[in-house]
Amino acid sequence: MDKLGMRAGVFAASLALAAPVAAQSITINGVARSVSLMREMGADCPDVIPEEAKKFESAFLEIGHKTYGQARFDAELAAELPRREQEARAAGLTAWCAAQRANQLSLGNRQIFRSP
């Protein structure tokens, strides 16, 4: 698959993951939380394929920049990243990663895991 096709596929999957919140308004914080989730999972969850999580992270980042403007979104993300890291550490990485895996699998996102 060429790079454009891969980006389109990840973008479509990202939108599908966001679909449950589509009934609600998607906020700048919600998009920032999606970026931070994929970043934290890619960095700290051993069963996550970092390159796959990075694709989702990049797609959500692009959505944030295009929707809210780069400076505004980056400021929101800068506040969100330490919050997400604290969340994962407070829960314990093993438990946090297991909960995120269960949530992602319930959303149909199997491609980021080494063994779905």
Secondary structure in CASP SS format (residue, H / E / C, confidence):
PFRMAT SS
TARGET T0000
AUTHOR 0000-0000-0000
METHOD secondary structure of the structure
MODEL  1
M C 1.00
D C 1.00
K H 1.00
L H 1.00
G H 1.00
M H 1.00
R H 1.00
A H 1.00
G H 1.00
V H 1.00
F H 1.00
A H 1.00
A H 1.00
S H 1.00
L H 1.00
A H 1.00
L H 1.00
A H 1.00
A H 1.00
P H 1.00
V H 1.00
A C 1.00
A C 1.00
Q C 1.00
S C 1.00
I C 1.00
T C 1.00
I H 1.00
N H 1.00
G H 1.00
V H 1.00
A H 1.00
R H 1.00
S H 1.00
V H 1.00
S H 1.00
L H 1.00
M H 1.00
R H 1.00
E H 1.00
M H 1.00
G H 1.00
A H 1.00
D H 1.00
C C 1.00
P C 1.00
D C 1.00
V E 1.00
I C 1.00
P H 1.00
E H 1.00
E H 1.00
A H 1.00
K H 1.00
K H 1.00
F H 1.00
E H 1.00
S H 1.00
A H 1.00
F H 1.00
L H 1.00
E H 1.00
I H 1.00
G H 1.00
H H 1.00
K H 1.00
T H 1.00
Y H 1.00
G C 1.00
Q H 1.00
A H 1.00
R H 1.00
F H 1.00
D H 1.00
A H 1.00
E H 1.00
L H 1.00
A H 1.00
A H 1.00
E H 1.00
L H 1.00
P H 1.00
R H 1.00
R H 1.00
E H 1.00
Q H 1.00
E H 1.00
A H 1.00
R H 1.00
A H 1.00
A H 1.00
G C 1.00
L H 1.00
T H 1.00
A H 1.00
W H 1.00
C H 1.00
A H 1.00
A H 1.00
Q H 1.00
R H 1.00
A H 1.00
N H 1.00
Q H 1.00
L H 1.00
S H 1.00
L C 1.00
G C 1.00
N C 1.00
R C 1.00
Q C 1.00
I C 1.00
F E 1.00
R C 1.00
S C 1.00
P C 1.00
END
